[in-house]
Amino acid sequence: MSNLAGRYGLVVFLSGIAVGILVTLAEYLLNRPLYNAGMALIPVMAGAMDAGQRQYRLGGAVPAGAEGWRAARLMTGALAVVSMVQLAIFWALGGLQEIMQVVPVSGLVAMLLAILLLACPLNRVFFMMGARNAAKAAERQTHQRIRTD
C-alpha cells in the first residue's frame, strides 16, 4: 500500500473530470439535464477498484479484511484531499459564489463529511471487488496457458 493514496487520488481526480466532461457533452447534445448525485460515485468506484487490482498484482493475494479497511481509510483521506482541491478550483473559477449564496459554509462542510462517511465503506467494497476481479483474471490466464500447452 505504498502509493495507494496517491494513485487513488489521481484516478478519482481524473475520472471526475472525465465524467464531468462526458456529462456536459451529452447534456449539450441531448439538450436535457443528465447529471445526478449518483454519478459522483463513479470516480470513487473507479479509484477503489483500480487500487484493489493494483494491490492484488503487487501482493499476489486478495487482501484480508483488516487490510481492506485500512486501505479504505487511506483512500477516504485521499478523497478528502481531492475534494478540497476540487473545491478550491471551483472557487477560483467563480462557481462557488453562487452556491454560497444558497448554502452556508456549515452546510458545505456537512455535505463533505456525509460524502466521506459514505465513501469509506464504498471504498472498501470496491477495493475488495477490484482485488477479487484481478484474482479471477489471473486465474483465467493461468487456465488458458495450461490449455494451450
C-alpha positions in Angstrom: 0.0 0.0 0.0 3.0 2.2 -0.6 1.5 4.6 -3.2 -2.2 3.6 -2.8 -3.5 7.1 -1.7 -1.6 9.0 -4.4 -2.7 6.8 -7.2 -6.3 6.6 -5.9 -6.4 10.4 -5.6 -5.1 10.8 -9.2 -7.7 8.3 -10.6 -10.5 9.9 -8.7 -9.5 13.4 -9.8 -9.0 12.5 -13.5 -12.1 10.3 -13.7 -14.1 13.1 -12.0 -13.0 15.4 -14.7 -13.8 12.8 -17.4 -17.3 12.2 -16.0 -17.9 15.9 -15.9 -16.8 16.4 -19.5 -18.8 13.5 -20.8 -22.0 14.5 -18.9 -21.7 18.1 -20.1 -21.2 17.0 -23.7 -24.1 14.6 -23.5 -26.3 17.3 -22.0 -25.3 19.7 -24.8 -26.0 17.1 -27.5 -29.3 15.8 -26.0 -30.4 19.3 -24.8 -31.5 17.9 -21.4 -30.0 17.7 -17.9 -28.5 14.3 -17.1 -26.2 14.8 -14.1 -27.4 13.3 -10.8 -25.7 12.7 -7.5 -25.2 9.0 -8.2 -22.7 10.0 -10.9 -20.4 11.4 -8.3 -19.8 7.8 -7.1 -18.2 6.8 -10.5 -14.8 8.3 -9.7 -14.8 6.7 -6.2 -15.7 3.3 -7.7 -13.1 3.6 -10.4 -10.3 4.7 -8.0 -11.1 2.0 -5.4 -11.3 -0.8 -8.0 -8.0 0.3 -9.6 -6.4 0.3 -6.1 -7.7 -3.2 -5.4 -6.4 -4.6 -8.7 -3.1 -2.9 -8.2 -2.9 -4.3 -4.6 -3.6 -7.8 -5.9 -0.9 -7.5 -8.5 1.7 -6.3 -6.0 0.8 -8.7 -3.2 -0.3 -11.7 -5.2 -3.3 -12.3 -3.0 -6.7 -10.8 -2.2 -6.2 -8.5 0.8 -7.5 -9.7 4.2 -10.5 -7.9 5.8 -8.4 -5.6 8.1 -6.2 -4.6 5.2 -9.3 -3.7 3.2 -10.5 -1.4 5.9 -7.0 0.2 6.3 -7.0 0.8 2.5 -10.5 2.2 2.7 -9.4 4.7 5.4 -6.4 5.7 3.3 -8.5 6.2 0.2 -11.1 8.2 2.1 -8.3 10.5 3.4 -7.1 10.9 -0.2 -10.7 11.6 -1.3 -10.9 14.4 1.3 -7.8 16.0 -0.1 -9.0 15.6 -3.7 -12.4 17.1 -2.7 -10.7 20.1 -1.1 -8.6 20.6 -4.3 -11.7 20.4 -6.5 -13.5 22.9 -4.2 -10.5 25.3 -4.4 -10.5 25.0 -8.2 -14.3 25.5 -8.3 -13.9 28.6 -6.0 -11.1 30.0 -8.2 -13.2 29.7 -11.3 -16.0 31.6 -9.6 -18.5 28.8 -9.3 -18.6 28.6 -5.6 -20.0 32.1 -5.0 -23.5 31.2 -6.4 -23.7 28.1 -4.2 -22.5 30.1 -1.1 -25.5 32.4 -1.5 -27.8 29.5 -1.1 -25.8 27.1 1.1 -23.8 28.3 4.1 -20.3 27.1 4.8 -21.5 24.8 7.6 -23.8 23.2 5.0 -20.9 22.6 2.6 -18.8 21.1 5.5 -21.8 18.9 6.5 -22.2 17.7 2.9 -18.5 16.9 2.6 -18.5 14.9 5.9 -21.6 13.0 4.8 -19.9 12.1 1.5 -16.7 11.0 3.3 -18.7 8.8 5.7 -20.4 7.2 2.8 -17.2 6.9 0.8 -15.3 4.8 3.4 -17.4 1.6 3.2 -17.9 2.1 -0.5 -14.1 2.4 -0.9 -13.7 -0.9 0.9 -16.4 -2.7 -1.1 -14.9 -1.6 -4.4 -11.3 -2.1 -3.3 -12.1 -5.7 -2.4 -14.1 -6.1 -5.6 -11.1 -4.9 -7.7 -8.8 -7.3 -5.9 -11.2 -10.2 -6.5 -11.6 -9.3 -10.1 -7.8 -9.2 -10.6 -7.5 -12.6 -8.9 -10.2 -14.1 -11.2 -8.5 -12.6 -14.3 -5.1 -14.1 -13.2 -6.7 -17.5 -12.6 -8.3 -17.4 -16.1 -5.0 -16.5 -17.7 -3.3 -19.4 -15.8 -6.0 -21.9 -17.1 -5.7 -20.6 -20.6 -1.9 -21.1 -20.5 -2.4 -24.6 -19.3 -4.9 -25.4 -22.1 -2.6 -24.1 -24.8 0.4 -26.0 -23.6 
